[in-house]
Amino acid sequence: MKIKILEKGEDAVRFILEGVDTAFANALRRTIIGEVPTFAIDEVEFYENDSALFDEIIAHRLAMIPLTTPYDRFELDALEL
């Protein structure tokens, strides 16, 4: 296995990975993505819903909204995981 780093920034790295099969490269990619801290809407309470959509569908759609939050404003150790 050979790794050549092309660019290294504050929040991103570009590299070339050689000498491994695609399954290993994909496993590495999935591990890296899985370690990225993310924010998501986890719980939704409805008090009144007069729409044609069920509460669960609306809650699921809210959970799929990508939330962009400056990571430097939060202590990751203090967040509930």
N, C-alpha and C positions, 0 to 999 in steps of 0.2 A: 504494500500500500504506500502511495506517495501523495502527499498533500502539498500543493503550491499555492501560497496565499497571494492573491492578486491585489486586493485592496483591504485595508483594515481601518474602519472608522469607529466613531464613538458608539454607534448603535447598529452597525452592519459589517459583515465580512464577506468578501468574494474570494472563492478559492476553486482550484481544480483538484479533483480527487481521481487518482489513477490507480490501476491495478486491483480494482474491486469489481464485483458484479453489481448489476442494477438493484438486486434485492438488498444488498448491504447499504448501498447509497441511499435507497429509499428508506430503509430503517433508520439511518443516521438523520435524514431529513425530517422524518416524523418525530424523532426524539428531540431534535432541536426546536421544532415548532411547538411540541408539547411543553417545553420548558419556558416558553414566552409567557410572562404574566399577562392575563387578560381580565377584562371587566365584562360582566354580563348581567342582564336583568334576570334574577333568580326566582323571586316571588312576586306575584301580582294579586292584589285584592280588588275585587269588584264590589261596589256597593249597589249599583244599578246598571243593567245592560239592556238597552232597548233596541240594540242593533240586530241584524239578521245573523250575526256570527255568534257561535258559542264562546263562552268565557275562555275555554281551553285553547281555542284557535287563536284568539286575540293574544293570550299570554304567550303562546308559542311564537307568534309573529314578533312580539316585543322582544323575546329572548334572542331572536335572530338578527336584531339590529346591531351592527358593529359600533361599539362605543370607543371613541378615541379619547384617551385621558392622559395628560402629562404624567409619566411615571415618577417624576421627581417630586410630585406633590403628595405622594403616599408612601408610607412605610410598608413594604411588602410583608414583613414579618408580622405586622399587626393586623393584617387582613385575614378574614375567615376564608379558609380554603376548603 
